[in-house]
Amino acid sequence: MGNVDVDVAWEDVISVVQMIQSHLIVVGIALVCMIAVIIAAKKWEKPLREMIRWQSVIAFVLITVITLNLALTGTLYNTLNVVLADKGELDPQHVENSKRIIEEVTNEGTVMVKNDDDFLPLEPQKLNVFGWASTNPIFGGTGSGTVDTATAVGILQGLNNAGFETNEELSDMYVKYRADRPIISINDGQDWTLPEVPAADYSDEIMENAKEFSDKAAIVISRTGGEGADLPTDMGPIMDGSTMDIGTKYMKGSYTNNSSEYDDFQAGQSYLELSQTEKDLVDMVCSEFDDVIIIYNGANPLELGWTEDYKQIKSVLLCARAGATGFNALGNIIAGNVNPSGKTTDTWLRDLHQAPYFNNIGHFAYTNTQDVSDAAKEAWERADGIVSFVNYSESIYVGYRFYETADQENLIDYDDTVLYPFGYGLSYTTFEQEMGDIQTLTLEFDVEDMEKLRTDYLDLMLLHQPFGDTYGAWRALEELYREGKLRAIGISNHYADRMVEFANFTSIKPMVNQMETHPLNQQKTLKEWADKYDIRLEAWAPFGEGRNGLFENEVLKAIGQKYGKSTAQVMLR
């Protein structure tokens, strides 16, 4: 039989040994004791000597068996289950179905937030794709959300599959610049470096070749983060290496500038702003091409206000972690094979520093826990000794309702603060709506009836309940009011929300709102809103129809006795 090569993962071997280290120590001690007893037994007579030696061997065996049993049924239980479990194989059809579902999810999840001049979709054609992330995009998360990038469909492949031909000279340059993505994981050692070829390294030849290749360009920008790796709100300490002193979760983070001529970030800039190298790239591409697509590949809301500063940037697409096949969807959306329908799941601000929760982002160190810090370092060699906490006190300010409310309260200017609101997203669909014939409800007063009333006008007419074509009926009342046939018009049984709606969306707001109002149904909220809009409340059933012993109510009777009034008079008052 020939030799069989077996690859041994020594890291796994060492890990298993470390897991059962205490058990091995017990076995080792038992072995030493057995040997010592065997040696010491030499001074005894043969029968006794043999008995002692056999008992020591039996004791060692028992200790070893018990210890190994504890290891196998305890510490190593899960490991053995994984090793011994039936590996099986996934049904190829299930694999294909999973890939199809991932692509469908990305079809519906990719968000188009800008499309000036209906630039997209594009007929499949040659396309320059700039940006290092075009060759090394974000596929998944840092923990359980990892993706086999070796077999996953990348951005360039997704474009190729949709019929686009991409500039290989550019992609080759990015691969040679850096083949691997910086490590950002749930463990220590976060590398926040954003690899990007400096604009100065693009030769005149490369740019001329690119313009000859195609008159259209796309720029890919990406950001990643993950569990246990909060994105830095201030890149300054990361850049100058002082992170060891500030006690944040990303204290061991690092960054490598893309150029020795400048720093990618300045103090005060967040990780979700453009680096200097990225800014230079955008400037360069927009100076050479009139039609540019921005593809943002990331799950966090990058500051994108700069996309409005370039008339050359026609379209912006948000494509988050796309999984194994999701970038096929990106290519199909750009080609128009799929109509983008995704919506933003967050409020995208022009400046993240303006977010009220911004100051509470991060892990903050306790300053009075030296004993705990020392114990942590002693127990775990990788511990940094910093005991930190996370501040969640401003979570109510994360949602879209804060920004809408703050604008109404004149605390912010909504358009200056919010770039893309929650639930925002464009599509290729256009709508055409034609108004049909408008039917106007007309109310006419019968002359004979008016003569019977001995008047040519009515003091007040109410629209009863917000059912049916209430706005059509209201317009008819407005017309009669303008003709002078009605001196006042109002509504009846309209709760606060419908009353405010009528006050805001009609040419003549209601002057009266008639609602059931009495001591047991005081309509306090309705009264507050009515006062805001200068609408008078008119009570129906002011006596509560005599129900619930209202005329015998002790409080009302006491008030009446005090002022010399009847219970009914008190209620009307």
Secondary structure as GFF3:
##gff-version 3
##sequence-region A 1 573
A	DSSP	alpha_helix	10	19	.	.	.	ID=ss1
A	DSSP	alpha_helix	21	40	.	.	.	ID=ss2
A	DSSP	three_ten_helix	41	43	.	.	.	ID=ss3
A	DSSP	alpha_helix	46	70	.	.	.	ID=ss4
A	DSSP	pi_helix	71	75	.	.	.	ID=ss5
A	DSSP	alpha_helix	77	84	.	.	.	ID=ss6
A	DSSP	alpha_helix	92	109	.	.	.	ID=ss7
A	DSSP	beta_strand	111	115	.	.	.	ID=ss8
A	DSSP	three_ten_helix	116	118	.	.	.	ID=ss9
A	DSSP	beta_strand	126	130	.	.	.	ID=ss10
A	DSSP	three_ten_helix	132	134	.	.	.	ID=ss11
A	DSSP	alpha_helix	155	161	.	.	.	ID=ss12
A	DSSP	beta_strand	165	166	.	.	.	ID=ss13
A	DSSP	alpha_helix	168	177	.	.	.	ID=ss14
A	DSSP	three_ten_helix	199	201	.	.	.	ID=ss15
A	DSSP	alpha_helix	204	213	.	.	.	ID=ss16
A	DSSP	beta_strand	216	222	.	.	.	ID=ss17
A	DSSP	alpha_helix	236	240	.	.	.	ID=ss18
A	DSSP	three_ten_helix	243	245	.	.	.	ID=ss19
A	DSSP	alpha_helix	276	288	.	.	.	ID=ss20
A	DSSP	beta_strand	291	297	.	.	.	ID=ss21
A	DSSP	three_ten_helix	305	309	.	.	.	ID=ss22
A	DSSP	beta_strand	313	318	.	.	.	ID=ss23
A	DSSP	alpha_helix	327	335	.	.	.	ID=ss24
A	DSSP	beta_strand	348	349	.	.	.	ID=ss25
A	DSSP	three_ten_helix	352	354	.	.	.	ID=ss26
A	DSSP	three_ten_helix	358	360	.	.	.	ID=ss27
A	DSSP	beta_strand	363	365	.	.	.	ID=ss28
A	DSSP	alpha_helix	370	379	.	.	.	ID=ss29
A	DSSP	beta_strand	388	390	.	.	.	ID=ss30
A	DSSP	three_ten_helix	395	397	.	.	.	ID=ss31
A	DSSP	alpha_helix	400	408	.	.	.	ID=ss32
A	DSSP	alpha_helix	414	417	.	.	.	ID=ss33
A	DSSP	beta_strand	418	420	.	.	.	ID=ss34
A	DSSP	alpha_helix	447	453	.	.	.	ID=ss35
A	DSSP	beta_strand	461	464	.	.	.	ID=ss36
A	DSSP	alpha_helix	470	482	.	.	.	ID=ss37
A	DSSP	beta_strand	489	492	.	.	.	ID=ss38
A	DSSP	alpha_helix	496	505	.	.	.	ID=ss39
A	DSSP	beta_strand	512	516	.	.	.	ID=ss40
A	DSSP	alpha_helix	524	532	.	.	.	ID=ss41
A	DSSP	beta_strand	536	540	.	.	.	ID=ss42
A	DSSP	three_ten_helix	544	552	.	.	.	ID=ss43
A	DSSP	alpha_helix	554	563	.	.	.	ID=ss44
A	DSSP	alpha_helix	567	572	.	.	.	ID=ss45
###
